[in-house]
């Protein structure tokens, strides 16, 4: 008699594998192209984008293109020894999901080395004024937003690199670098990457009103 391991189902059905941040971003691009071709109206696009940003498996993504002449992102062709989800050091990456509400981090909060922020509407404010920053002088904020606003409040010595953002519409403003004094010593850099559809990303100084 043979005993089937718990992973047997995933071996047979690769659509049960977990999707990555990049897979969700690719799905959003596919839906945007379909809307641009007139295959989805605005309400359908918004509903499917929200489902794409919260998808957990490739099966969740496949259901979003069943009536479209294009395939959803597919799972890897070969199984690797590592788990489907990225393997990281405990506490190294944090994922935050915002859907139509207000999200805040302020006070003496601990800044993870990497944060993945997925937003569908709503707003997120990250105040680094009293935050406990990583000791190596660098942290990363990966965003995937559909509408909504992201505001970063930083003290002197903390710089924000916004060059890695890919956007379709929306506004990206860095009021800190524009008015920073030439002699200001940078002790920490926040690198912002990812994609945004509409909405806004704004960086302001701690003393901004």
Number of C-alpha atoms within 10 A of each C-alpha: 3 4 6 8 8 8 8 10 11 11 13 9 10 18 18 17 20 18 22 17 16 12 21 25 20 15 24 26 15 20 24 21 13 18 15 11 10 10 15 17 12 10 9 12 17 18 12 20 24 18 19 23 23 17 19 17 20 21 20 18 26 16 14 19 18 11 9 13 9 11 15 23 19 15 19 11 7 7 12 8 6 8 10 16 11 12 9 8 7 7 9 11 16 14 10 12 17 17 18 13 13 13 16 12 15 14 13 13 15 14 18 17 19 20 18 19 18 24 28 25 19 18 21 22 17 19 21 22 20 14 17 13 21 14 10 10 13 18 19 19 21 19 23 26 30 26 20 23 23 22 18 20 20 23 16 17 12 22 21 22 16 19 11 12 17 14 18 12 12 15 14 18 14 18 13 21 16 9 10 13 10 7 6 10 11 11 13 18 17 20 18 21 18 21 20 26 20 17 22 20 24 17 21 21 21 16 10 9 5
